[in-house]
Structure formats: structure tokens, C-alpha cells
Amino acid sequence: MTVFRSRLRHGDQATYDEMAGEMEDAARRSPGFVDYAVFVAADGERVSVVTFATREAHAAWRDDLRHRAAQRMGRKEFYDSYSVQVGECQSVSTWERPPG
């Protein structure tokens, strides 16, 4: 699981949105993809959580050439700052309200 926290520069939001959409689509098509979610705080901080089924699948996405190019472009054009935290999920618990 990757937790990607970032702050965007003021600039070309449309280009960022296009690239982010392309990367999300590519990640979703990658073997072992499980889930992706992004959250934006009131102060502008963004948190993306990306989950792959195995370490190997996660590493393959990390090393994907298109993803690496997007990372370089992000540092050059889009981000003021970011941090990346990678870890393994030890357990999962879910709950959902029954219908009705």
C-alpha cells in the first residue's frame, strides 16, 4: 500500500488532471491492482492511497516507465511538495450497513 501526500503548485490544473487520470487508468489495468482513492483536505493537501495485492505487483507499478515519466513531470511541473509512504497491510476489517 502506498500513501502519497502532496500539495499542488498553482498552475495548469487541466494538464495535471489529464495526467493523473491517465496514471489512474494505467494503475487500474496493472496486474495485482486492488484499489485507489484520493482525498483533498480543506487546506489543499491531497492524499492518495493505492493498494496492490502483492509486493511484486506494487514494485512493478512503481517501476512502470510511464509512471516514472509522470513522477518526473510531477516534480518539474505540478508539485510544491510530496511524501511517499509504502507499507504492508497486516489486516483488513470492513463493515457495511445492511439494506433497509
N, C-alpha and C positions, 0 to 999 in steps of 0.2 A: 504494500500500500504506500502511495506517495501522497504527502500533504504539501501542496505548493501554495505558499503565501506570497502575494505580490501587491505592488502598488504601480499603477499605470502612470505614464507621463501624459501630460496634456498633448493631444496631437490627433493623428488620423485614426479615429475610432473605427471607421468603416473598414480600413485595411486590417486593423487588429482583429475585428470581429470576423472577417473573412478567413484570416489565417487560423484563428482559434477554432472556427467551425471545421476547417479542413483537418486540423490536427485531431479534433474530437472524432470526426468521422473515421480517420485513419486508425486511431486507437481502438475504436469500437470494432473495426474489422480485423484487428490483430488477434492472432491465436492466444487464448487464455484471458482475454479481456473479460472483466466481471462487471465493473460499474464506474461511473464518472458522475461527479456532481460539482457544481461551483456555487459559491455563496459570496455575496458582496455586502460588506458592512456599511453602516451609515457614514463612516469616515473614509470610505473608498477602498479599504483593504479588501482584497479578493482572496478567497481560499478555495482551492480546487483539491478534490480528493479523488484519486484514481486508484482502482484496485484491479490487480491481475491475479489469476488463480495460482501461479507458481512464481518462484524467484526467476526461473529461466524466462518465462513469458514477460515478466517485468523488465528484465535485463534486455530482452530483445526490443521492447518498445523504447527503453532508454537509449539504445544504440541505433535505432532506426535512422537512416540517413536523412529522411525528410524531417523527422523530429529534431535531429541535431541542427539542421539548417534553420528550422523555426526558432530554436533556442538562441542561435547566434543573432538572428534578426530581432528577436525579442530584446536581447541585451542592447543592441545597437539602436533600435527604433522605439520600443514600446514601454520598457520598464524603467521606473526610478529605482526600484529595489525588489528583491525577491529572496525567499529562502525555500529550500527543498529539504523535507524530512522523509526518510524512507524507513519503513519498518515492516515487521510481520504481524499479522493479526493472530492473536492467540486463541480467541473465541469470538463467536457471534451469537447474539441473542436478539430476537425480534418479537414484536407484539403487534397485532392489528385488531382494531375494534371489529367485532362480528357485525355483519349486516343487520339492519333493523333496529 
